[in-house]
Amino acid sequence: MNGDEQLLRGRVYGCDHDDPHPGPLPARIYATLVGGPLDGLLLDITGRTAEELDGGVALATELSRWPGGRALYDPRADEPRPPGPGIACRLHYSGDTP
């Protein structure tokens, strides 16, 4: 794991790189992003329904195959989603889109 990858680990997607508190907040619900350009980041999924998560997410990133494109992350049906605050699930990289 290089220095850039270590910087991303445990940070919340969408936080500024110089945010003094880029990590998770209490009482929020997060998904861990697995694989791809955003591997190791947390995505705040507080307030999202199970149906919304089942459809996956397309996250804007300059790190995707297409700069300015989106990295696609989807849940796996065989992984549980425990309720409550903290890390509730994992979303797995499935590709990029322009």
C-alpha atoms as a printed R data frame, in Angstrom:
   type eleno elety resid chain resno       x       y       z
1  ATOM     1    CA   MET     A     1   0.000   0.000   0.000
2  ATOM     2    CA   ASN     A     2   1.512   3.354  -1.025
3  ATOM     3    CA   GLY     A     3   1.237   6.678   0.853
4  ATOM     4    CA   ASP     A     4  -1.733   7.905  -1.207
5  ATOM     5    CA   GLU     A     5  -3.670   4.721  -0.478
6  ATOM     6    CA   GLN     A     6  -2.921   5.039   3.229
7  ATOM     7    CA   LEU     A     7  -4.245   8.617   3.216
8  ATOM     8    CA   LEU     A     8  -7.592   7.424   1.824
9  ATOM     9    CA   ARG     A     9  -8.100   4.578   4.310
10 ATOM    10    CA   GLY     A    10 -10.745   5.367   6.911
11 ATOM    11    CA   ARG     A    11 -11.600   8.766   5.416
12 ATOM    12    CA   VAL     A    12 -15.128   9.660   4.427
13 ATOM    13    CA   TYR     A    13 -15.792  10.114   0.704
14 ATOM    14    CA   GLY     A    14 -16.470  13.777  -0.044
15 ATOM    15    CA   CYS     A    15 -14.436  15.207   2.868
16 ATOM    16    CA   ASP     A    16 -11.819  17.781   1.931
17 ATOM    17    CA   HIS     A    17  -8.251  16.482   1.915
18 ATOM    18    CA   ASP     A    18  -7.279  19.065   4.548
19 ATOM    19    CA   ASP     A    19 -10.304  18.480   6.790
20 ATOM    20    CA   PRO     A    20  -8.956  18.090  10.348
21 ATOM    21    CA   HIS     A    21 -11.598  15.396  11.086
22 ATOM    22    CA   PRO     A    22 -12.006  13.351   7.887
23 ATOM    23    CA   GLY     A    23 -13.070  10.196   9.680
24 ATOM    24    CA   PRO     A    24 -16.488   8.834  10.563
25 ATOM    25    CA   LEU     A    25 -18.835  10.674  12.920
26 ATOM    26    CA   PRO     A    26 -20.815   9.056  15.736
27 ATOM    27    CA   ALA     A    27 -24.458   8.206  14.992
28 ATOM    28    CA   ARG     A    28 -23.811   8.062  11.218
29 ATOM    29    CA   ILE     A    29 -23.959   4.914   9.085
30 ATOM    30    CA   TYR     A    30 -21.183   4.102   6.625
31 ATOM    31    CA   ALA     A    31 -20.330   1.646   3.874
32 ATOM    32    CA   THR     A    32 -16.715   0.673   3.261
33 ATOM    33    CA   LEU     A    33 -15.698   0.976  -0.402
34 ATOM    34    CA   VAL     A    34 -13.779  -2.116  -1.495
35 ATOM    35    CA   GLY     A    35 -11.455  -2.181  -4.501
36 ATOM    36    CA   GLY     A    36 -11.068   0.282  -7.335
37 ATOM    37    CA   PRO     A    37  -9.919   3.886  -7.093
38 ATOM    38    CA   LEU     A    38 -11.749   4.662  -3.834
39 ATOM    39    CA   ASP     A    39 -10.682   1.521  -1.962
40 ATOM    40    CA   GLY     A    40 -10.673   2.065   1.789
41 ATOM    41    CA   LEU     A    41 -12.860   5.170   1.827
42 ATOM    42    CA   LEU     A    42 -16.093   5.247   3.804
43 ATOM    43    CA   LEU     A    43 -19.346   6.387   2.202
44 ATOM    44    CA   ASP     A    44 -21.950   8.018   4.448
45 ATOM    45    CA   ILE     A    45 -25.169   6.079   3.776
46 ATOM    46    CA   THR     A    46 -27.192   7.548   6.635
47 ATOM    47    CA   GLY     A    47 -30.811   7.884   5.521
48 ATOM    48    CA   ARG     A    48 -30.462   5.703   2.397
49 ATOM    49    CA   THR     A    49 -32.977   2.912   2.055
50 ATOM    50    CA   ALA     A    50 -32.042  -0.714   1.430
51 ATOM    51    CA   GLU     A    51 -33.550  -0.386  -2.049
52 ATOM    52    CA   GLU     A    52 -31.326   2.599  -2.826
53 ATOM    53    CA   LEU     A    53 -28.238   0.695  -1.703
54 ATOM    54    CA   ASP     A    54 -29.244  -2.389  -3.690
55 ATOM    55    CA   GLY     A    55 -28.930  -0.268  -6.842
56 ATOM    56    CA   GLY     A    56 -25.321   0.588  -6.025
57 ATOM    57    CA   VAL     A    57 -23.660   3.978  -6.267
58 ATOM    58    CA   ALA     A    58 -21.766   5.932  -8.920
59 ATOM    59    CA   LEU     A    59 -19.218   8.188  -7.220
60 ATOM    60    CA   ALA     A    60 -17.459  11.060  -8.981
61 ATOM    61    CA   THR     A    61 -13.675  10.783  -8.850
62 ATOM    62    CA   GLU     A    62 -10.620  12.018 -10.703
63 ATOM    63    CA   LEU     A    63  -9.050   8.629  -9.947
64 ATOM    64    CA   SER     A    64 -11.326   6.587 -12.233
65 ATOM    65    CA   ARG     A    65 -10.392   5.279 -15.655
66 ATOM    66    CA   TRP     A    66 -11.971   8.409 -17.116
67 ATOM    67    CA   PRO     A    67 -10.850  11.569 -15.257
68 ATOM    68    CA   GLY     A    68 -13.999  13.322 -14.171
69 ATOM    69    CA   GLY     A    69 -15.894  10.051 -14.487
70 ATOM    70    CA   ARG     A    70 -17.538   7.891 -11.874
71 ATOM    71    CA   ALA     A    71 -16.467   4.759 -10.039
72 ATOM    72    CA   LEU     A    72 -19.262   2.199  -9.652
73 ATOM    73    CA   TYR     A    73 -19.749   0.322  -6.368
74 ATOM    74    CA   ASP     A    74 -22.343  -2.354  -5.659
75 ATOM    75    CA   PRO     A    75 -23.380  -4.447  -2.645
76 ATOM    76    CA   ARG     A    76 -23.095  -8.207  -2.631
77 ATOM    77    CA   ALA     A    77 -26.282 -10.083  -1.823
78 ATOM    78    CA   ASP     A    78 -24.511 -12.512   0.508
79 ATOM    79    CA   GLU     A    79 -23.141  -9.803   2.828
80 ATOM    80    CA   PRO     A    80 -25.243  -8.768   5.831
81 ATOM    81    CA   ARG     A    81 -26.091  -5.160   6.693
82 ATOM    82    CA   PRO     A    82 -26.276  -4.788  10.446
83 ATOM    83    CA   PRO     A    83 -28.503  -1.914  11.600
84 ATOM    84    CA   GLY     A    84 -27.329   1.059  13.610
85 ATOM    85    CA   PRO     A    85 -24.471   3.525  13.515
86 ATOM    86    CA   GLY     A    86 -20.968   2.595  12.423
87 ATOM    87    CA   ILE     A    87 -19.923   0.576   9.390
88 ATOM    88    CA   ALA     A    88 -22.988  -1.275   8.170
89 ATOM    89    CA   CYS     A    89 -21.876  -2.815   4.886
90 ATOM    90    CA   ARG     A    90 -19.329  -2.998   2.107
91 ATOM    91    CA   LEU     A    91 -19.775  -1.805  -1.461
92 ATOM    92    CA   HIS     A    92 -17.541  -3.500  -4.036
93 ATOM    93    CA   TYR     A    93 -15.983  -1.860  -7.093
94 ATOM    94    CA   SER     A    94 -17.595  -2.976 -10.338
95 ATOM    95    CA   GLY     A    95 -16.070  -0.608 -12.922
96 ATOM    96    CA   ASP     A    96 -15.937   2.968 -14.174
97 ATOM    97    CA   THR     A    97 -18.137   5.091 -16.364
98 ATOM    98    CA   PRO     A    98 -17.401   8.409 -18.106
